[in-house]
Amino acid sequence: MQTKNISIIIPTINEVEGIRRVIKEIQTIGLETLGYRYEILVVDGGSDDGTIEVAKKLGAKLIIQPNRGYGKAYKTGFPYARGDIIVTLDGDGQYPPEFIPRLVKILIDGNYDFITTNRFAYMEPGSMTFLHKVGNKVLSLLIMMLFGINLKDSQSGMWVFRKDVLGHIIPDSNGMSFSEEIKIKAFLNAKSIEIPSFYRRRVGKSKLKTFKDGISNMIYLFVLWLKLRLTKRQDKL
């Protein structure tokens, strides 16, 4: 039986222009005509630029995030999701919402549990800095070396997955490393696939701290690798 309920979760911190664009685009891609019921959940980490007001005005369900953090935003939002399928997007407009129906169809038709997207496949010029591209490639290579998972885009923030698999893949991280950890756990514990996708220039100013976030993500991969090895060893005892 085809799943028909979708929860679209969008974390935000001061993304007033981006969130306006994202919500309006979601509302015009025709999910209802394709047989899907959906909800938009905006998880806000303390915006003061009008993001909250715009999201509420456009009909999104607003969830206030008590403590900042990329991973914390999703951990705050997941329990409110009523859909059988969860879709994640950033609030800066870089991930095209019109790609959602295709990804959901692939998930259902292929009987997958988790889909992540490869932004490098169809990347709009100027949508990612050179340093971010290099950092992503380094982290993706490290994931291959440590976990044996071949990802072309280890840091993508657009995922589509079945809600019932969440308990097996939920990351421990509350920060930016949440993105790489959820993919690693998904590919290790569930039927997962990476799909080529589009990526556009962002609306508004980036919140990423290039070197700080990059080094932090790299260190976290080693910590996660060690943690999983210890867990596996204990399970054998």
Secondary structure, 3 states (H helix, E strand, C coil): CCCCEEEEEEEECCCHHHHHHHHHHHCCCCCCCCCCEEEEEEEECCCCCCHHHHHHHCCCEEEECCCCCHHHHHHHHHHHCCCCEEEECCCCCCCCHHHHHHHHHHHHHCCCCEEEEEEEEEECCCCCCHHHHHHHHHHHHHHHHHHCCCCCCCCCCCEEEEHHHHHHHCCCCCCCCHHHHHHHHHHHHCCEEEEEEEECCCCCCCCCCHHHHHHHHHHHHHHHHHHHHHHHHHHHC
